[in-house]
């Protein structure tokens, strides 16, 4: 005899779909997917994107920290505010808000490395759940500052594009100046020495101290390098690069051997620089000890230490808000990238 009504709604196994009642490494997790990509978000920790899987190749672009994940209840010594980001870093993609760079005093409080939201739990609300489109909203309230940060992740049928719409709400009674950035890190098997980074930049800073032309430039000692190529795994490179003078807001990291790539598009007026962290077994001491092979390519509002230098930051007025939009996408093909349009289509 059939039940009069099901206990749960039928679970859809085709088209765009979302699962919200999952647990991964002790944190609440959300999975959204369509025919082409699957994205896993740790709602319980920073709304980190820990998987961005391109289904046609079974290829996850995100880097996995060899130290592994940390359970939320794990007891640890008090973290160093200048290095706490790494203490809880799984790899993947984090949001850096309302501060970037090292710990410093912000608004009368000691703000830890890379801001607040990467360590906070986020609320989850499914706003749309249809075979042709899903949208999931994430929201968190900062503790040291009066912000509510919201972001909506949308997937559409037949498109390998993740749409990210974000709004920072200032609940305080004073204008607040912020730094804001995104920290997606890429690893093997996608990342190797054949990978090339395409970006419409004119200049690149090497560890902040030296500026040269992008992509082909020279170090301070005049040694030339194509900075768009990823160093080989055993090259011993460990450094930061910073792209400036962007003509437009996009990049594409392409592996011609795999005939696949990952890219982003954003408002380069709000995020006019790109931080690039490259670790190619270069750091022989804590925390990597030669095990890390990763590259993070990070659209950012400012260079590091902008607050300390007294530069003009992004302003969120009292009782007001600041909104922006990102696209993150997978693409296929073996040819060099010339452009990424407003819809995230690579040519």
PyMOL commands that set and color helices and strands:
alter all, ss='L'
color gray80, all
select helices_A, chain A and resi 55-57+84-87+117-119
alter helices_A, ss='H'
color red, helices_A
select strands_A, chain A and resi 17-24+27-33+37-42+48-54+59-60+93-98+104-106+109-111+123-130+133-141+147-156+161-170+176-187+195-199+203-206+210-213+216-218+224-226+238-244+250-255+260-266+273-280+293-300+314-316+321-332
alter strands_A, ss='S'
color yellow, strands_A
deselect
rebuild
show_as cartoon
